[in-house]
Amino acid sequence: MNKLLLIIQREYMSLVARKSFLVITLLVPVLIVVIGAIPALISEFNSSSSVEAVTVIDETGRLSGAIPDTDGFRFIPLQGEPGKTDPQQFFSQAGDSMSALVVIPANVLDSAKVNIYSKSTANIALIKHITGCLNDTLTSVKISAMGVPGLDKMVKEAQVDVDVNSVKLADDGTESESSTTAAMLLGMALALITYMFVLTYGAMIMNSVIEEKTNRIVEVIVSSCKPFQLMLGKIIGVALVGLTQFLIWAILISVVVGGLGLGFADSTFQAIPNMISAVQSVNLVAIFSCFAIYFLGGYLLYASLFAGFGSAVDQASDASQFTSPIIIVMIVALYAGLGCMENPNGTFAMWCSMIPFTSPIVMMVRLPYDVPFWQIAVSIAALYATALSMVWLSGRIYRIGILRYGKKFTFKEILSWIRN
């Protein structure tokens, strides 16, 4: 046990003592915020400073002014005769002064089709703007054509926008407001975190094993301890590094969220208080407790496989034949989790949360929706039973693979190591 603790301490300190650990730990939350803001920044910088001219030929004679100008487009309405618009002739005469031509046919009320002609692929923003404007206008025209006095006003007044409020009812009858959106986003975030960090830390262990094997350091180390102790020490040491990072991030997030809640409590800008309230509507203590359990179980399962197969190669470039199946299984688990967001209590979602190789990710999506306790208990038991089995099997691969050099081994040969 003393040797195992020394190995754990060595692996932990060799990673935590690096400056890169502190930099990455502090930069990852910032990068997450930046990545989340990238779409908005791209949209802002990608906005065109020039205004494009678009000609609208109305063959009905009633819809020439139905499409208003926007910041990016200026619409020029023209009257046209039905069936006599020649787009080729129009662009020949207009040249580069016009970016697009919109033709509203005379039978648009019956066909509900409008053509947009341009020399290149039409801008999606232009299509969305024209579609929205014409949908509202043509609906009003059709209502007016029915000849019922005041029908347009009655239709507008009859439209009702329903605001669905999600309320969770406890066994004792207590009502509490819940947020389905917050539950979905939280589940998706936890699934992505599990996927990324299990893969990252697993690859970290594999690279450490390959490095020690290549430098022949492992030959000296195993002269003082058992190979299984060395492998288990690496797995536990890197796991503690991951938990240290999560603890630091949890403290940072708590401070930031608490500061935002106090700073915007009396503010007229209600987006942040509403967001905090929505997150607090979910049972965060139970969810994050289960997250820690599933993360450790998933990490133990996959990290042992990375360590075992990493010992069977001499270079990182040769490890792809063994790691590719593992990565494919993790990708399948991620897609299964994301696909179960709309129906987290469905049959497929339930079985995927029970299978040990997919449960660490899929169960993260289901947890915010109050999964039955028996399903969580069975899933955790199956996960840790499989993880411990994988540790034992990987240990049998590791004890032979770390001292084998100069050959690319196959799955058949590795299976023989396990049997013998």
N, C-alpha and C positions, 0 to 999 in steps of 0.2 A: 504494500500500500504506500509506503514511503517513496518507493521508486516511481509509482504512478503519480503521486502528488508532485514530485520533482519535474516530471515530464509535463504535467499540466501547467505548472508554474513557468517552466521554460517556454512553452508554446504561447502562453498568455502574455508574458512580459516581452517576448520577441516581437509581438505584433502591436501591443498597446504602447510600448516605449518608442515606437517610431513616430516621427513628426507627421508622416503621411496619415496615420490613424487619426490624429487630432484634426488635421486639415479636412479629411474626408468626413469625419463625424460632424464637424461644424458646417461644412459646405453642402452636404446632402439636403438638409431642410431648405436651404436657400435655393438649391438647384430645383427642388420640387416646386417651390413657389414660382421660380422663373419659368420652368417648363409649363406650368399651368397658365402663366401670363403670356406665353409666346403666341398663341392664336390671336389674342386681342392686339398684341403689338404688331404682328404681321398684318392684320386687317387694317390697323391704323397707318402703318408705313406704306402699305400696298394701295392705299386709296389714291386714285388718279387726281392730279392737280388740274388737268385739262377737262373741259366739258365736251362730250361727244354729241354731235348733231345726228338726230334720227328723224327721218321723214315718215309721217303716218298718212297713208292714203286710205281715206274712208269711202268705200263704195256704197255704204248705206245712206250717207248724207246726214246722219244723226249722231255720230260718235267721234267727230273730228277733235273735240276737246276733252275726250274722256281720259286721256293719259296726261297727267300733269308733269311738269319738269321736276328733276331731282338735282342733287349736287353734282352728279356725274353725267347726266344726260339732258339734252335740250330737244324737245319734240316739236317738229314743224308739221302742223296739220294741213293736209291738202284734200280737196274733193276729187274723186275719181269716178269714172264710168265703170259699171259692172263688167268684169271680164276683159277689160282693155288695158290693164296695167302690164307694162313690159319691164320687168326688173333689169334685164340686161341693158336696155336703152336708157333706163333711168341712171344706172351707175356710169354709163358712158358719158352722159351729159353732166352728172354731178361731180364726177372725178373723186378726189380724196376729201371733198368737203363734207360728205355724208359717210357715216360709219355703218349705217344699217337702214333698211327700208321695211316698214311694217305695213302690210296690206290687210285691211279689214274687209272681207268679202261681203257682198250684198246679202248672202244667205247665212250670215254668221249666227243669227238667232236659232236657226235650225241645225246647222252643222257644228256650231261651237268650236270652230277652227279658225285660227289666225296665222298667217305666214310671216316669218321674219327672214329677210334676205340680207346677206352680208358677204363680203369677200373672204372673211375668215369665220371660224366658229363663233357663234353668237355668245356674247357675255351672259353668264348665268344671272347676274344681277339685273340685266336688262329684261331677260325673260321673266324673272320673278315679278318685277315691277309691272310689266305689261299684263301679265296674267292676273295679278291681284286687282288692278284697276278695271280691266274689262269684265272680270267676274262680277264685281259689284255693280258696274254700270249696266251690263246686259240683264242682270237679275231685276234691276229697277225698271228697265225698259219692258221686260216681259210682264212684270206686275202691272205696269201702266197700260199695256196693251189689252189686258183683260177687261178694262172698262168699268171696274168697280170703284166708285168714289171712295177715296181715303184708304184704299187697300194697302198702298205703300206704307202709310203711317201705321196702320194696324199691324202689318208684318214686323216692322221695326220694334213696335211696342211689345209684340208677342215674343220676341227673342229673349231668352233667359240664359244667363251665364251662371251655371251652378258651381259653387265653391264646395268641394268635397272635403270635409274635415275628418281626419282619421282619429278615432278615440279608442283607446285600449281599455277593456273592461276586465278588472281583476276578479278573483273568485269571491271576494267579499263585497262585490258590487262597486268598488271604488273606480272612478273614471279618471283616466289620465290621457292627455293629448299625446299622440305619437306622430312621427313623421316617416312616411314610407320612403320619401326621397332620401332622407338622412340615412335610413337603414340600408337602402340600396347602395348609396355612395360609400358608406362605411364598410359594408361587406366587400365591395369591389376593391377598395383601397387595401383592406387586410389581405385579400387574395393576391393582389399584385405584390404586396410587400413580402408575403410568404414565398411566392414564386421567385422573386428577384434575389432575396437574401439566402434562401436555401441553395439556390444555384450558385450564388457568389461564394458563400462560405464553403460549399462542397468543392468548388473549383480551387479554392484557396488551399484546402487540405491536400487535394491531389497534386497541386504544384509543389507543395512542401515535401510530399513524399518523393516525388520525382527528383527534386533538387537534392535531397539528402542521399538518394540512391545514386545519382549521377556523380556527386562529389565523394562517394564512398564513405560518408560520415556515418551512415546507418550501420556499417560493419562494426564500427567502434561502439556505437550505442547499444546494439543488440548483444554485445559481449557482456554488458552489465545489467540488462533487463530482458524480459521476454518480448518477442515481437508484438504479441497481443497487447501488452501493456503500453508499448510505444504507440500503436495505432489508436488505442482507446484514449491515451493521454492527448494525442493530437486532436481527436474529435471533441473531447471535453474542453480542452484549452481554447480552441477556436469558438466553441459554443459560448464560453464565458466572454470572449471578445464581443460576440454578437449581442449578448445580453447587456454588456456594458454600453454599447452603442445605443441600444433601445432605451436603456435607463436615462442616458443623457438626453436623447430626443424627447422622451416623455416629460422630463423636467422642463426642457425648452418650450415644448408645445403648451404645457400647463401654464407657464409664465406668460407666454404670448396670448393664449386664449383668455386667461384671467385679466391681463392688462387691457385687452380689447373689450372685454365685457364691462370693466369699470369705466373705460374711457368713452364708450358709446352707450352707456346705460341710459343717459338722459338726452341722447342726441336725437335729432330729427331724422338722421340717416339710420333706418331701422334694419338694413340688410344684415349687418354683423350681429346685433342682438337676436334677430330672428334665427340666424344660422346657429348661434350658440344654443338657443333654446331648443332648436330641432335636434341638435346633437345630444343635448342633455335628456331628451325624451327617450333615448335608447338606454338600456341597462349596460352602461359602459364597464362597470366593475366585472360583471359576469362575462361579458364579451371579451375583454382584454385578458381575463384570467384563462378563459378557454383558448384564446389566441396564443398565450405563452405555452400552454400545454401542447397544443397542436403544432406550434412552430418547433418546439424542442423534439417532438416525436417525428415530424417530417424531416427535420434536420438530421436527427440520428439515423433515420432510414437511408436517406440519400447520401449523407456524408460518409457513411460506412461503405457504400458502394463505390463512391469516388476514391476513397482511400484504398480499398481492395484492388480495384482495377488500375489505379495509379501505380501500385507496386509492381504491376505486370509489364510495365513499359519502361524504356530507358530515356525517352524524350517526350516532351509535352505534345509534339506534333503527331506522335504515334498513338496517343490516347483516344483519338476521335472514334476509332472503331469500337471502343468499349463505352465511351461516354455518350455517343449519339443515341443509342436506345434509351438511356436514362433521360436525356434532354427531351426526346420525343414524348416520353411518358409524362414529363412535367408540363410540356406544352399542351398535351391532350387534357391534362387535369385543369390547366388554366382556362382553356376554351370551354370545358365542361362547366366550370364555375361561372364564367361570364354568360354562358348560355342558359344557366339556371336562375338568373336574376329575376326574370319575369314570373317564374313559378318555382320559388325556392322549396316548396313543400310537395312538388311533384314526385312521381315514382323514380324517374331518372335521377333527379337531384338527390333523393334519399339514398339510392343505392351507391351513387358516386361518393357520397359522404361517408359510406360504410367501408368502401374499398380502401385499404391502407395507402396505396400509391396515389390516390386522388383526394382522399379525405382532408389532408392538411390545407388544401386550397378550396375545395368545394364547400367544406363546412364553414369556412370563413364567410362565404356568401350567405349561408343559411342562418348563421348565429343571430344576426339582428332581428330575425323574424320569429324568435322564441321557439326553437327546436325542442321537441319532447326530450325529457331528461334521459329516458332509456336509450334513445338513439345516440345521444352524446356519449353515454357510458359505454355502449357496445362499440361505437366508433373508436373511442380512445383505447379501449382494451385491445381491439384488433390492430390498431396502429402501433402500439408499443410492443405487442407480441411479435408482429412482423418486423419491427425495427430491431428488437433484440435478436431475432433470428438472422437478420441481415448482418448485424454486427458479428455474430458467431461465424457465419459463412465467410464474411470478408476477412475475418481474422485468420481463417485457414488459408485463404488466398495470399494474404499479406505475409504470413510467416515464411512462405516459399518464394513469393515473387520478389521480395526486396533483395534477395541474394542471387537472383538469376539475371544474367547480363547477355547482351550481344545477340538476342533473338527476338523476333516478333511472335508472341504466343497467340494461339487461337482460343476461342471459347471452349473447344473440346479439351485442350490441354489444361485450361484453368479448372474445368469441371473435374478433371482427374486429380488436381491438387486438393479439391474439396473432399473427394471420396477417399483419398489416401491419407 
